């Protein structure tokens, strides 16, 4: 699983210019099952996406396709982790690594 933390690198007005395209991009990856949760950071200087079911290379490609990235208004920090405990709602993405 991945935590995709994005930080705005441009004024919020420039970010807002690309928000509709960013939301459409999010919707596509929710529909495919890759994105599990997302939202704005507080304070509003970026956002966070939880994603799973893909490789590190795939998640980096996905981040590069974000309209915010393409427009140069954000930078991503991607952290991979093993979701060995989850809520019942996220049981399908729970990981059981070899001990």
DOLO-358102 format. One record per residue: x, y, z of N, C-alpha, C in turn; residue number from 0. Coordinates in steps of 0.05 Angstrom, whole numbers. Atoms other than C-alpha are relative to their C-alpha. Example, Ala and Ser with C-alpha at 12.3 -4.5 7.8 and 13.67 -1.06 7.14 Angstrom:
2
<pt><n_px>18</n_px><n_py>-24</n_py><n_pz>0</n_pz><ca_px>246</ca_px><ca_py>-90</ca_py><ca_pz>156</ca_pz><c_px>18</c_px><c_py>24</c_py><c_pz>0</c_pz><pos>0</pos></pt>
<pt><n_px>-16</n_px><n_py>-24</n_py><n_pz>-1</n_pz><ca_px>273</ca_px><ca_py>-21</ca_py><ca_pz>143</ca_pz><c_px>-15</c_px><c_py>22</c_py><c_pz>14</c_pz><pos>1</pos></pt>
! end
This chain:
99
<pt><n_px>17</n_px><n_py>-23</n_py><n_pz>0</n_pz><ca_px>0</ca_px><ca_py>0</ca_py><ca_pz>0</ca_pz><c_px>18</c_px><c_py>25</c_py><c_pz>0</c_pz><pos>0</pos></pt>
<pt><n_px>-15</n_px><n_py>-24</n_py><n_pz>3</n_pz><ca_px>22</ca_px><ca_py>71</ca_py><ca_pz>-12</ca_pz><c_px>-15</c_px><c_py>24</c_py><c_pz>13</c_pz><pos>1</pos></pt>
<pt><n_px>10</n_px><n_py>-27</n_py><n_pz>-8</n_pz><ca_px>13</ca_px><ca_py>139</ca_py><ca_pz>21</ca_pz><c_px>13</c_px><c_py>19</c_py><c_pz>-20</c_pz><pos>2</pos></pt>
<pt><n_px>-9</n_px><n_py>-19</n_py><n_pz>20</n_pz><ca_px>18</ca_px><ca_py>190</ca_py><ca_pz>-34</ca_pz><c_px>-6</c_px><c_py>28</c_py><c_pz>11</c_pz><pos>3</pos></pt>
<pt><n_px>3</n_px><n_py>-27</n_py><n_pz>-12</n_pz><ca_px>30</ca_px><ca_py>258</ca_py><ca_pz>-2</ca_pz><c_px>8</c_px><c_py>21</c_py><c_pz>-21</c_pz><pos>4</pos></pt>
<pt><n_px>-7</n_px><n_py>-21</n_py><n_pz>19</n_pz><ca_px>27</ca_px><ca_py>317</ca_py><ca_pz>-49</ca_pz><c_px>1</c_px><c_py>27</c_py><c_pz>14</c_pz><pos>5</pos></pt>
<pt><n_px>-4</n_px><n_py>-27</n_py><n_pz>-11</n_pz><ca_px>51</ca_px><ca_py>387</ca_py><ca_pz>-32</ca_pz><c_px>-1</c_px><c_py>19</c_py><c_pz>-23</c_pz><pos>6</pos></pt>
<pt><n_px>2</n_px><n_py>-20</n_py><n_pz>20</n_pz><ca_px>32</ca_px><ca_py>447</ca_py><ca_pz>-72</ca_pz><c_px>26</c_px><c_py>16</c_py><c_pz>-3</c_pz><pos>7</pos></pt>
<pt><n_px>-24</n_px><n_py>-15</n_py><n_pz>5</n_pz><ca_px>90</ca_px><ca_py>482</ca_py><ca_pz>-105</ca_pz><c_px>-6</c_px><c_py>27</c_py><c_pz>-14</c_pz><pos>8</pos></pt>
<pt><n_px>9</n_px><n_py>-25</n_py><n_pz>12</n_pz><ca_px>50</ca_px><ca_py>540</ca_py><ca_pz>-133</ca_pz><c_px>-22</c_px><c_py>12</c_py><c_pz>17</c_pz><pos>9</pos></pt>
<pt><n_px>22</n_px><n_py>-12</n_py><n_pz>-15</n_pz><ca_px>-1</ca_px><ca_py>589</ca_py><ca_pz>-105</ca_pz><c_px>-26</c_px><c_py>-15</c_py><c_pz>-4</c_pz><pos>10</pos></pt>
<pt><n_px>25</n_px><n_py>16</n_py><n_pz>1</n_pz><ca_px>-69</ca_px><ca_py>559</ca_py><ca_pz>-90</ca_pz><c_px>-17</c_px><c_py>8</c_py><c_pz>-24</c_pz><pos>11</pos></pt>
<pt><n_px>16</n_px><n_py>-8</n_py><n_pz>24</n_pz><ca_px>-100</ca_px><ca_py>600</ca_py><ca_pz>-147</ca_pz><c_px>9</c_px><c_py>-16</c_py><c_pz>-25</c_pz><pos>12</pos></pt>
<pt><n_px>-10</n_px><n_py>16</n_py><n_pz>23</n_pz><ca_px>-55</ca_px><ca_py>562</ca_py><ca_pz>-197</ca_pz><c_px>-10</c_px><c_py>-29</c_py><c_pz>3</c_pz><pos>13</pos></pt>
<pt><n_px>10</n_px><n_py>27</n_py><n_pz>-5</n_pz><ca_px>-75</ca_px><ca_py>496</ca_py><ca_pz>-164</ca_pz><c_px>-29</c_px><c_py>-2</c_py><c_pz>-8</c_pz><pos>14</pos></pt>
<pt><n_px>29</n_px><n_py>0</n_py><n_pz>5</n_pz><ca_px>-149</ca_px><ca_py>513</ca_py><ca_pz>-169</ca_pz><c_px>-6</c_px><c_py>-1</c_py><c_pz>-30</c_pz><pos>15</pos></pt>
<pt><n_px>4</n_px><n_py>1</n_py><n_pz>29</n_pz><ca_px>-141</ca_px><ca_py>522</ca_py><ca_pz>-245</ca_pz><c_px>-1</c_px><c_py>-28</c_py><c_pz>-10</c_pz><pos>16</pos></pt>
<pt><n_px>-2</n_px><n_py>28</n_py><n_pz>9</n_pz><ca_px>-129</ca_px><ca_py>447</ca_py><ca_pz>-250</ca_pz><c_px>-16</c_px><c_py>-20</c_py><c_pz>17</c_pz><pos>17</pos></pt>
<pt><n_px>14</n_px><n_py>17</n_py><n_pz>-19</n_pz><ca_px>-176</ca_px><ca_py>421</ca_py><ca_pz>-196</ca_pz><c_px>-20</c_px><c_py>-19</c_py><c_pz>-13</c_pz><pos>18</pos></pt>
<pt><n_px>20</n_px><n_py>17</n_py><n_pz>13</n_pz><ca_px>-230</ca_px><ca_py>394</ca_py><ca_pz>-243</ca_pz><c_px>14</c_px><c_py>-24</c_py><c_pz>-14</c_pz><pos>19</pos></pt>
<pt><n_px>-15</n_px><n_py>21</n_py><n_pz>13</n_pz><ca_px>-179</ca_px><ca_py>354</ca_py><ca_pz>-283</ca_pz><c_px>12</c_px><c_py>-19</c_py><c_pz>22</c_pz><pos>20</pos></pt>
<pt><n_px>-10</n_px><n_py>17</n_py><n_pz>-22</n_pz><ca_px>-148</ca_px><ca_py>329</ca_py><ca_pz>-217</ca_pz><c_px>-22</c_px><c_py>-18</c_py><c_pz>11</c_pz><pos>21</pos></pt>
<pt><n_px>22</n_px><n_py>16</n_py><n_pz>-10</n_pz><ca_px>-216</ca_px><ca_py>306</ca_py><ca_pz>-192</ca_pz><c_px>-8</c_px><c_py>-22</c_py><c_pz>-20</c_pz><pos>22</pos></pt>
<pt><n_px>6</n_px><n_py>21</n_py><n_pz>20</n_pz><ca_px>-229</ca_px><ca_py>269</ca_py><ca_pz>-258</ca_pz><c_px>21</c_px><c_py>-22</c_py><c_pz>1</c_pz><pos>23</pos></pt>
<pt><n_px>-22</n_px><n_py>20</n_py><n_pz>-2</n_pz><ca_px>-161</ca_px><ca_py>235</ca_py><ca_pz>-251</ca_pz><c_px>-4</c_px><c_py>-17</c_py><c_pz>25</c_pz><pos>24</pos></pt>
<pt><n_px>6</n_px><n_py>15</n_py><n_pz>-24</n_pz><ca_px>-178</ca_px><ca_py>215</ca_py><ca_pz>-179</ca_pz><c_px>-23</c_px><c_py>-20</c_py><c_pz>-5</c_pz><pos>25</pos></pt>
<pt><n_px>23</n_px><n_py>17</n_py><n_pz>6</n_pz><ca_px>-246</ca_px><ca_py>188</ca_py><ca_pz>-202</ca_pz><c_px>7</c_px><c_py>-25</c_py><c_pz>-16</c_pz><pos>26</pos></pt>
<pt><n_px>-9</n_px><n_py>22</n_py><n_pz>17</n_pz><ca_px>-212</ca_px><ca_py>144</ca_py><ca_pz>-254</ca_pz><c_px>14</c_px><c_py>-22</c_py><c_pz>17</c_pz><pos>27</pos></pt>
<pt><n_px>-15</n_px><n_py>20</n_py><n_pz>-16</n_pz><ca_px>-166</ca_px><ca_py>111</ca_py><ca_pz>-203</ca_pz><c_px>-17</c_px><c_py>-11</c_py><c_pz>23</c_pz><pos>28</pos></pt>
<pt><n_px>19</n_px><n_py>12</n_py><n_pz>-19</n_pz><ca_px>-223</ca_px><ca_py>103</ca_py><ca_pz>-152</ca_pz><c_px>-16</c_px><c_py>-22</c_py><c_pz>-15</c_pz><pos>29</pos></pt>
<pt><n_px>16</n_px><n_py>20</n_py><n_pz>15</n_pz><ca_px>-263</ca_px><ca_py>67</ca_py><ca_pz>-207</ca_pz><c_px>16</c_px><c_py>-25</c_py><c_pz>-5</c_pz><pos>30</pos></pt>
<pt><n_px>-17</n_px><n_py>23</n_py><n_pz>5</n_pz><ca_px>-204</ca_px><ca_py>21</ca_py><ca_pz>-221</ca_pz><c_px>7</c_px><c_py>-15</c_py><c_pz>25</c_pz><pos>31</pos></pt>
<pt><n_px>-6</n_px><n_py>13</n_py><n_pz>-25</n_pz><ca_px>-197</ca_px><ca_py>4</ca_py><ca_pz>-147</ca_pz><c_px>27</c_px><c_py>6</c_py><c_pz>12</c_pz><pos>32</pos></pt>
<pt><n_px>-27</n_px><n_py>-6</n_py><n_pz>-10</n_pz><ca_px>-127</ca_px><ca_py>33</ca_py><ca_pz>-138</ca_pz><c_px>-1</c_px><c_py>20</c_py><c_pz>23</c_pz><pos>33</pos></pt>
<pt><n_px>2</n_px><n_py>-19</n_py><n_pz>-22</n_pz><ca_px>-147</ca_px><ca_py>93</ca_py><ca_pz>-95</ca_pz><c_px>-21</c_px><c_py>-8</c_py><c_pz>20</c_pz><pos>34</pos></pt>
<pt><n_px>18</n_px><n_py>9</n_py><n_pz>-21</n_pz><ca_px>-178</ca_px><ca_py>78</ca_py><ca_pz>-28</ca_pz><c_px>-11</c_px><c_py>24</c_py><c_pz>16</c_pz><pos>35</pos></pt>
<pt><n_px>8</n_px><n_py>-24</n_py><n_pz>-14</n_pz><ca_px>-182</ca_px><ca_py>148</ca_py><ca_pz>5</ca_pz><c_px>17</c_px><c_py>23</c_py><c_pz>-9</c_pz><pos>36</pos></pt>
<pt><n_px>-16</n_px><n_py>-23</n_py><n_pz>7</n_pz><ca_px>-160</ca_px><ca_py>218</ca_py><ca_pz>-9</ca_pz><c_px>-13</c_px><c_py>25</c_py><c_pz>12</c_pz><pos>37</pos></pt>
<pt><n_px>10</n_px><n_py>-25</n_py><n_pz>-10</n_pz><ca_px>-167</ca_px><ca_py>289</ca_py><ca_pz>15</ca_pz><c_px>21</c_px><c_py>21</c_py><c_pz>3</c_pz><pos>38</pos></pt>
<pt><n_px>-18</n_px><n_py>-23</n_py><n_pz>-5</n_pz><ca_px>-137</ca_px><ca_py>357</ca_py><ca_pz>29</ca_pz><c_px>14</c_px><c_py>-2</c_py><c_pz>26</c_pz><pos>39</pos></pt>
<pt><n_px>-14</n_px><n_py>-3</n_py><n_pz>-26</n_pz><ca_px>-84</ca_px><ca_py>368</ca_py><ca_pz>82</ca_pz><c_px>-11</c_px><c_py>25</c_py><c_pz>14</c_pz><pos>40</pos></pt>
<pt><n_px>7</n_px><n_py>-24</n_py><n_pz>-16</n_pz><ca_px>-99</ca_px><ca_py>417</ca_py><ca_pz>138</ca_pz><c_px>25</c_px><c_py>8</c_py><c_pz>15</c_pz><pos>41</pos></pt>
<pt><n_px>11</n_px><n_py>-20</n_py><n_pz>18</n_pz><ca_px>-74</ca_px><ca_py>469</ca_py><ca_pz>129</ca_pz><c_px>2</c_px><c_py>-9</c_py><c_pz>-29</c_pz><pos>42</pos></pt>
<pt><n_px>3</n_px><n_py>7</n_py><n_pz>28</n_pz><ca_px>-89</ca_px><ca_py>467</ca_py><ca_pz>55</ca_pz><c_px>26</c_px><c_py>7</c_py><c_pz>-16</c_pz><pos>43</pos></pt>
<pt><n_px>-24</n_px><n_py>-3</n_py><n_pz>15</n_pz><ca_px>-19</ca_px><ca_py>460</ca_py><ca_pz>27</ca_pz><c_px>6</c_px><c_py>-24</c_py><c_pz>-17</c_pz><pos>44</pos></pt>
<pt><n_px>-3</n_px><n_py>24</n_py><n_pz>16</n_pz><ca_px>-30</ca_px><ca_py>395</ca_py><ca_pz>-10</ca_pz><c_px>-22</c_px><c_py>-20</c_py><c_pz>7</c_pz><pos>45</pos></pt>
<pt><n_px>20</n_px><n_py>20</n_py><n_pz>-5</n_pz><ca_px>-66</ca_px><ca_py>329</ca_py><ca_pz>-3</ca_pz><c_px>14</c_px><c_py>-27</c_py><c_pz>6</c_pz><pos>46</pos></pt>
<pt><n_px>-10</n_px><n_py>27</n_py><n_pz>-5</n_pz><ca_px>-59</ca_px><ca_py>255</ca_py><ca_pz>14</ca_pz><c_px>-19</c_px><c_py>-20</c_py><c_pz>-14</c_pz><pos>47</pos></pt>
<pt><n_px>15</n_px><n_py>22</n_py><n_pz>13</n_pz><ca_px>-81</ca_px><ca_py>193</ca_py><ca_pz>-25</ca_pz><c_px>10</c_px><c_py>-26</c_py><c_pz>12</c_pz><pos>48</pos></pt>
<pt><n_px>-7</n_px><n_py>28</n_py><n_pz>-7</n_pz><ca_px>-82</ca_px><ca_py>121</ca_py><ca_pz>1</ca_pz><c_px>-6</c_px><c_py>-17</c_py><c_pz>-25</c_pz><pos>49</pos></pt>
<pt><n_px>3</n_px><n_py>16</n_py><n_pz>24</n_pz><ca_px>-71</ca_px><ca_py>72</ca_py><ca_pz>-56</ca_pz><c_px>11</c_px><c_py>-28</c_py><c_pz>5</c_pz><pos>50</pos></pt>
<pt><n_px>-10</n_px><n_py>27</n_py><n_pz>-3</n_pz><ca_px>-60</ca_px><ca_py>-2</ca_py><ca_pz>-63</ca_pz><c_px>-5</c_px><c_py>-17</c_py><c_pz>-25</c_pz><pos>51</pos></pt>
<pt><n_px>5</n_px><n_py>19</n_py><n_pz>22</n_pz><ca_px>-59</ca_px><ca_py>-62</ca_py><ca_pz>-110</ca_pz><c_px>18</c_px><c_py>4</c_py><c_pz>-24</c_pz><pos>52</pos></pt>
<pt><n_px>-18</n_px><n_py>-5</n_py><n_pz>23</n_pz><ca_px>-3</ca_px><ca_py>-36</ca_py><ca_pz>-155</ca_pz><c_px>29</c_px><c_py>1</c_py><c_pz>10</c_pz><pos>53</pos></pt>
<pt><n_px>-29</n_px><n_py>-1</n_py><n_pz>-7</n_pz><ca_px>73</ca_px><ca_py>-36</ca_py><ca_pz>-156</ca_pz><c_px>10</c_px><c_py>29</c_py><c_pz>4</c_pz><pos>54</pos></pt>
<pt><n_px>-12</n_px><n_py>-27</n_py><n_pz>-4</n_pz><ca_px>119</ca_px><ca_py>21</ca_py><ca_pz>-137</ca_pz><c_px>3</c_px><c_py>14</c_py><c_pz>-27</c_pz><pos>55</pos></pt>
<pt><n_px>-3</n_px><n_py>-13</n_py><n_pz>27</n_pz><ca_px>134</ca_px><ca_py>34</ca_py><ca_pz>-211</ca_pz><c_px>-27</c_px><c_py>10</c_py><c_pz>-10</c_pz><pos>56</pos></pt>
<pt><n_px>27</n_px><n_py>-8</n_py><n_pz>9</n_pz><ca_px>59</ca_px><ca_py>37</ca_py><ca_pz>-226</ca_pz><c_px>-9</c_px><c_py>25</c_py><c_pz>15</c_pz><pos>57</pos></pt>
<pt><n_px>10</n_px><n_py>-23</n_py><n_pz>-15</n_pz><ca_px>44</ca_px><ca_py>85</ca_py><ca_pz>-169</ca_pz><c_px>16</c_px><c_py>25</c_py><c_pz>-7</c_pz><pos>58</pos></pt>
<pt><n_px>-16</n_px><n_py>-23</n_py><n_pz>9</n_pz><ca_px>101</ca_px><ca_py>131</ca_py><ca_pz>-192</ca_pz><c_px>-11</c_px><c_py>10</c_py><c_pz>-26</c_pz><pos>59</pos></pt>
<pt><n_px>11</n_px><n_py>-7</n_py><n_pz>26</n_pz><ca_px>72</ca_px><ca_py>130</ca_py><ca_pz>-262</ca_pz><c_px>-27</c_px><c_py>14</c_py><c_pz>4</c_pz><pos>60</pos></pt>
<pt><n_px>26</n_px><n_py>-12</n_py><n_pz>-6</n_pz><ca_px>2</ca_px><ca_py>146</ca_py><ca_pz>-234</ca_pz><c_px>4</c_px><c_py>29</c_py><c_pz>10</c_pz><pos>61</pos></pt>
<pt><n_px>-5</n_px><n_py>-27</n_py><n_pz>-11</n_pz><ca_px>30</ca_px><ca_py>205</ca_py><ca_pz>-194</ca_pz><c_px>9</c_px><c_py>19</c_py><c_pz>-22</c_pz><pos>62</pos></pt>
<pt><n_px>-10</n_px><n_py>-17</n_py><n_pz>22</n_pz><ca_px>65</ca_px><ca_py>231</ca_py><ca_pz>-257</ca_pz><c_px>-22</c_px><c_py>8</c_py><c_pz>-19</c_pz><pos>63</pos></pt>
<pt><n_px>23</n_px><n_py>-6</n_py><n_pz>18</n_pz><ca_px>-2</ca_px><ca_py>230</ca_py><ca_pz>-294</ca_pz><c_px>-19</c_px><c_py>20</c_py><c_pz>13</c_pz><pos>64</pos></pt>
<pt><n_px>18</n_px><n_py>-19</n_py><n_pz>-13</n_pz><ca_px>-37</ca_px><ca_py>274</ca_py><ca_pz>-242</ca_pz><c_px>1</c_px><c_py>27</c_py><c_pz>-14</c_pz><pos>65</pos></pt>
<pt><n_px>0</n_px><n_py>-27</n_py><n_pz>12</n_pz><ca_px>-58</ca_px><ca_py>339</ca_py><ca_pz>-276</ca_pz><c_px>15</c_px><c_py>21</c_py><c_pz>16</c_pz><pos>66</pos></pt>
<pt><n_px>-15</n_px><n_py>-19</n_py><n_pz>-17</n_pz><ca_px>-28</ca_px><ca_py>376</ca_py><ca_pz>-217</ca_pz><c_px>30</c_px><c_py>-3</c_py><c_pz>-6</c_pz><pos>67</pos></pt>
<pt><n_px>-29</n_px><n_py>5</n_py><n_pz>6</n_pz><ca_px>40</ca_px><ca_py>343</ca_py><ca_pz>-232</ca_pz><c_px>6</c_px><c_py>11</c_py><c_pz>-28</c_pz><pos>68</pos></pt>
<pt><n_px>-5</n_px><n_py>-8</n_py><n_pz>28</n_pz><ca_px>34</ca_px><ca_py>355</ca_py><ca_pz>-307</ca_pz><c_px>1</c_px><c_py>31</c_py><c_pz>-2</c_pz><pos>69</pos></pt>
<pt><n_px>1</n_px><n_py>-29</n_py><n_pz>0</n_pz><ca_px>18</ca_px><ca_py>429</ca_py><ca_pz>-293</ca_pz><c_px>23</c_px><c_py>12</c_py><c_pz>16</c_pz><pos>70</pos></pt>
<pt><n_px>-22</n_px><n_py>-10</n_py><n_pz>-17</n_pz><ca_px>77</ca_px><ca_py>435</ca_py><ca_pz>-245</ca_pz><c_px>-8</c_px><c_py>14</c_py><c_pz>25</c_pz><pos>71</pos></pt>
<pt><n_px>9</n_px><n_py>-14</n_py><n_pz>-23</n_pz><ca_px>36</ca_px><ca_py>457</ca_py><ca_pz>-186</ca_pz><c_px>2</c_px><c_py>-17</c_py><c_pz>26</c_pz><pos>72</pos></pt>
<pt><n_px>-3</n_px><n_py>16</n_py><n_pz>-24</n_pz><ca_px>52</ca_px><ca_py>400</ca_py><ca_pz>-138</ca_pz><c_px>24</c_px><c_py>-19</c_py><c_pz>-3</c_pz><pos>73</pos></pt>
<pt><n_px>-21</n_px><n_py>21</n_py><n_pz>-1</n_pz><ca_px>106</ca_px><ca_py>350</ca_py><ca_pz>-118</ca_pz><c_px>-10</c_px><c_py>-22</c_py><c_pz>18</c_pz><pos>74</pos></pt>
<pt><n_px>9</n_px><n_py>23</n_py><n_pz>-16</n_pz><ca_px>94</ca_px><ca_py>280</ca_py><ca_pz>-92</ca_pz><c_px>23</c_px><c_py>-12</c_py><c_pz>17</c_pz><pos>75</pos></pt>
<pt><n_px>-17</n_px><n_py>17</n_py><n_pz>-17</n_pz><ca_px>126</ca_px><ca_py>242</ca_py><ca_pz>-35</ca_pz><c_px>-16</c_px><c_py>-26</c_py><c_pz>4</c_pz><pos>76</pos></pt>
<pt><n_px>14</n_px><n_py>26</n_py><n_pz>0</n_pz><ca_px>107</ca_px><ca_py>168</ca_py><ca_pz>-40</ca_pz><c_px>14</c_px><c_py>-18</c_py><c_pz>21</c_pz><pos>77</pos></pt>
<pt><n_px>-10</n_px><n_py>18</n_py><n_pz>-21</n_pz><ca_px>115</ca_px><ca_py>122</ca_py><ca_pz>21</ca_pz><c_px>-15</c_px><c_py>-26</c_py><c_pz>-3</c_pz><pos>78</pos></pt>
<pt><n_px>12</n_px><n_py>26</n_py><n_pz>1</n_pz><ca_px>103</ca_px><ca_py>48</ca_py><ca_pz>14</ca_pz><c_px>0</c_px><c_py>-12</c_py><c_pz>28</c_pz><pos>79</pos></pt>
<pt><n_px>1</n_px><n_py>14</n_py><n_pz>-26</n_pz><ca_px>81</ca_px><ca_py>8</ca_py><ca_pz>75</ca_pz><c_px>-17</c_px><c_py>-26</c_py><c_pz>-3</c_pz><pos>80</pos></pt>
<pt><n_px>15</n_px><n_py>25</n_py><n_pz>0</n_pz><ca_px>52</ca_px><ca_py>-61</ca_py><ca_pz>91</ca_pz><c_px>-24</c_px><c_py>4</c_py><c_pz>19</c_pz><pos>81</pos></pt>
<pt><n_px>24</n_px><n_py>-4</n_py><n_pz>-16</n_pz><ca_px>-20</ca_px><ca_py>-54</ca_py><ca_pz>115</ca_pz><c_px>-7</c_px><c_py>-27</c_py><c_pz>12</c_pz><pos>82</pos></pt>
<pt><n_px>5</n_px><n_py>26</n_py><n_pz>-13</n_pz><ca_px>-19</ca_px><ca_py>-114</ca_py><ca_pz>162</ca_pz><c_px>-24</c_px><c_py>0</c_py><c_pz>18</c_pz><pos>83</pos></pt>
<pt><n_px>25</n_px><n_py>-3</n_py><n_pz>-16</n_pz><ca_px>-77</ca_px><ca_py>-88</ca_py><ca_pz>204</ca_pz><c_px>-17</c_px><c_py>21</c_py><c_pz>-14</c_pz><pos>84</pos></pt>
<pt><n_px>18</n_px><n_py>-19</n_py><n_pz>12</n_pz><ca_px>-138</ca_px><ca_py>-53</ca_py><ca_pz>175</ca_pz><c_px>-27</c_px><c_py>-2</c_py><c_pz>14</c_pz><pos>85</pos></pt>
<pt><n_px>28</n_px><n_py>2</n_py><n_pz>-8</n_pz><ca_px>-210</ca_px><ca_py>-38</ca_py><ca_pz>191</ca_pz><c_px>-13</c_px><c_py>-22</c_py><c_pz>-16</c_pz><pos>86</pos></pt>
<pt><n_px>14</n_px><n_py>20</n_py><n_pz>15</n_pz><ca_px>-260</ca_px><ca_py>-89</ca_py><ca_pz>168</ca_pz><c_px>-6</c_px><c_py>10</c_py><c_pz>-28</c_pz><pos>87</pos></pt>
<pt><n_px>7</n_px><n_py>-11</n_py><n_pz>27</n_pz><ca_px>-278</ca_px><ca_py>-42</ca_py><ca_pz>110</ca_pz><c_px>24</c_px><c_py>-2</c_py><c_pz>-19</c_pz><pos>88</pos></pt>
<pt><n_px>-24</n_px><n_py>2</n_py><n_pz>17</n_pz><ca_px>-206</ca_px><ca_py>-47</ca_py><ca_pz>85</ca_pz><c_px>13</c_px><c_py>-28</c_py><c_pz>0</c_pz><pos>89</pos></pt>
<pt><n_px>-12</n_px><n_py>28</n_py><n_pz>-2</n_pz><ca_px>-196</ca_px><ca_py>-122</ca_py><ca_pz>96</ca_pz><c_px>10</c_px><c_py>-10</c_py><c_pz>-27</c_pz><pos>90</pos></pt>
<pt><n_px>-9</n_px><n_py>10</n_py><n_pz>26</n_pz><ca_px>-189</ca_px><ca_py>-134</ca_py><ca_pz>21</ca_pz><c_px>28</c_px><c_py>10</c_py><c_pz>-8</c_pz><pos>91</pos></pt>
<pt><n_px>-26</n_px><n_py>-10</n_py><n_pz>7</n_pz><ca_px>-125</ca_px><ca_py>-93</ca_py><ca_pz>19</ca_pz><c_px>21</c_px><c_py>-7</c_py><c_pz>22</c_pz><pos>92</pos></pt>
<pt><n_px>-18</n_px><n_py>8</n_py><n_pz>-21</n_pz><ca_px>-94</ca_px><ca_py>-123</ca_py><ca_pz>82</ca_pz><c_px>22</c_px><c_py>-18</c_py><c_pz>-12</c_pz><pos>93</pos></pt>
<pt><n_px>-24</n_px><n_py>14</n_py><n_pz>10</n_pz><ca_px>-24</ca_px><ca_py>-151</ca_py><ca_pz>70</ca_pz><c_px>11</c_px><c_py>-18</c_py><c_pz>22</c_pz><pos>94</pos></pt>
<pt><n_px>-11</n_px><n_py>19</n_py><n_pz>-19</n_pz><ca_px>6</ca_px><ca_py>-212</ca_py><ca_pz>104</ca_pz><c_px>28</c_px><c_py>-8</c_py><c_pz>-10</c_pz><pos>95</pos></pt>
<pt><n_px>-27</n_px><n_py>7</n_py><n_pz>9</n_pz><ca_px>81</ca_px><ca_py>-211</ca_py><ca_pz>92</ca_pz><c_px>11</c_px><c_py>-25</c_py><c_pz>13</c_pz><pos>96</pos></pt>
<pt><n_px>-13</n_px><n_py>23</n_py><n_pz>-12</n_pz><ca_px>123</ca_px><ca_py>-272</ca_py><ca_pz>104</ca_pz><c_px>17</c_px><c_py>9</c_py><c_pz>24</c_pz><pos>97</pos></pt>
<pt><n_px>-14</n_px><n_py>-8</n_py><n_pz>-24</n_pz><ca_px>152</ca_px><ca_py>-269</ca_py><ca_pz>174</ca_pz><c_px>29</c_px><c_py>-10</c_py><c_pz>-1</c_pz><pos>98</pos></pt>
! end
